[in-house]
Amino acid sequence: MASIILASASPRRSELLQQIGVTFSVQPADVDETPRPGEPPEHYVERLARDKALAVSGSSPGVLVLGSDTSVVLNGVILGKPANRDEAVETLLTLSGATHQVMTAVALAEDDRCQSRVVITEVTFRSLSRAEIEAYAASGEPMDKAGSYGIQGLGGIFVSKLRGSYSAVVGLPLLETAALLADAGHPVWESWPNSLESGT
């Protein structure tokens, strides 16, 4: 399989890629993540995913580069990573008892070519008590997460309903990522181990 670079420092994205048997190296991209005036959230996440993939691809000719970006969106407003504990609490109070969207884009670049997909998942929180929100914020888990929560961690107990892709909410939509790699001529299953062969 071709060399693959993940243009993200996210440990969650690395774990998801490892889950589907992809061998890769990590090279975080340094891009401006400021939303443009009037930019729809869906366009924003796709632009950032593409910018990240192309930024790393530009210095790595002939290598496949995966970029990704995730935003939590409530009523059309992007809820970013909290700047501090108080901001995390306020965000979680806003999400309590409400349905929000998690928009995750994945992009695959090779040289100056880039393909991308956007996945939108609806997530509903049950009503949260102030005490559990405070306890969750105190755990530190919300601090590096879009929307101030991690569905794969302690925050998983807040989710009453999910419609869409669980892996996209974690940070990387596996179905779409595998499809992009297959379209580029590198289906992930070709690198899976064969237990029958290794046992003979």
Residue pairs with C-beta under 8 A, 6 or more apart in sequence:
1 23
1 186
1 190
1 191
2 62
2 63
2 64
2 184
2 185
2 186
3 25
3 62
3 63
3 64
4 22
4 23
4 24
4 25
4 63
4 64
4 65
4 66
4 181
4 186
5 24
5 25
5 26
5 27
5 56
5 60
5 63
5 64
5 65
5 66
6 13
6 14
6 17
6 24
6 25
6 26
6 27
6 65
6 66
7 27
7 28
7 29
7 52
7 53
7 55
7 56
7 65
7 66
7 67
7 68
8 14
8 26
8 28
8 29
8 52
8 66
8 67
8 68
9 26
9 28
10 68
10 171
12 150
12 152
12 170
12 171
12 172
13 68
13 171
13 172
14 24
14 26
16 167
16 170
16 171
16 172
16 174
16 177
17 24
17 66
17 172
17 177
19 174
20 174
20 177
20 178
20 188
21 188
21 189
21 191
21 192
21 193
22 181
22 188
22 191
23 191
24 66
27 56
27 60
27 65
29 51
29 52
29 53
29 55
29 56
29 67
30 55
31 48
31 51
31 52
31 55
32 51
33 48
33 69
35 44
35 78
36 44
39 47
41 71
41 73
41 76
41 78
41 101
41 103
42 103
42 118
42 120
44 69
44 71
44 78
45 69
45 70
45 71
45 103
45 104
45 105
45 118
46 69
46 105
46 107
46 116
46 118
48 67
48 69
48 105
49 67
49 68
49 69
49 105
49 106
49 107
49 116
50 67
50 105
50 107
50 109
50 114
50 116
51 67
52 67
52 68
52 69
52 107
53 65
53 66
53 67
53 107
53 108
53 109
53 114
53 116
54 65
54 67
54 107
54 109
54 112
54 114
55 67
56 65
56 67
56 109
57 63
57 65
57 109
57 110
57 111
57 112
57 114
58 112
61 111
62 110
62 111
63 110
64 108
64 109
64 110
64 181
64 184
64 186
65 108
65 109
65 110
66 106
66 107
66 108
66 177
66 180
67 106
67 107
67 108
67 109
68 104
68 105
68 106
68 107
68 171
68 172
69 104
69 105
70 102
70 103
70 104
70 105
70 146
70 168
70 169
70 171
71 78
71 79
71 80
71 102
71 103
71 104
71 146
71 147
72 78
72 79
72 95
72 100
72 101
72 102
72 103
72 146
72 147
73 79
73 100
73 101
73 102
73 103
74 94
74 95
74 98
74 100
74 101
79 91
79 94
79 95
79 100
79 146
79 147
79 148
80 146
81 143
81 144
81 145
81 146
81 148
82 88
82 91
82 142
82 143
82 148
85 137
85 138
85 143
87 148
88 136
88 137
88 142
88 143
88 148
89 133
89 134
89 137
91 142
91 147
91 148
92 128
92 133
92 136
92 137
92 142
92 148
92 149
92 158
93 128
93 130
93 133
95 125
95 128
95 147
95 148
95 149
95 158
96 125
96 126
96 127
96 128
96 133
97 125
97 126
97 127
97 128
98 124
98 125
99 122
99 123
99 124
99 125
99 161
100 122
100 123
100 124
100 125
100 147
101 120
101 121
101 122
101 123
102 120
102 121
102 122
102 123
102 146
102 147
102 164
102 168
102 169
103 118
103 119
103 120
104 118
104 119
104 121
104 165
104 168
104 169
104 171
104 172
104 173
105 116
105 117
105 118
105 119
106 116
106 117
106 119
106 172
106 173
106 176
106 177
106 180
107 114
107 115
107 116
107 117
107 180
108 114
108 115
108 116
108 177
108 180
108 181
108 184
110 184
115 180
115 183
115 184
116 180
117 173
117 176
117 179
117 180
119 164
119 165
119 168
119 173
119 176
120 164
121 162
121 163
121 164
121 165
121 166
121 168
121 169
122 161
122 162
122 163
122 164
123 151
123 159
123 161
123 162
123 163
123 169
124 159
124 160
124 161
124 162
125 158
125 159
125 160
126 158
126 159
126 160
128 158
136 142
136 149
136 154
136 155
136 158
137 148
139 154
141 149
141 150
141 153
141 154
141 155
142 148
142 149
142 150
142 155
145 155
149 155
149 158
150 156
150 170
151 159
151 162
151 166
151 169
151 170
152 170
162 169
165 173
165 174
165 175
165 176
167 173
167 174
167 175
168 176
178 187
178 188
181 187
181 188
182 188
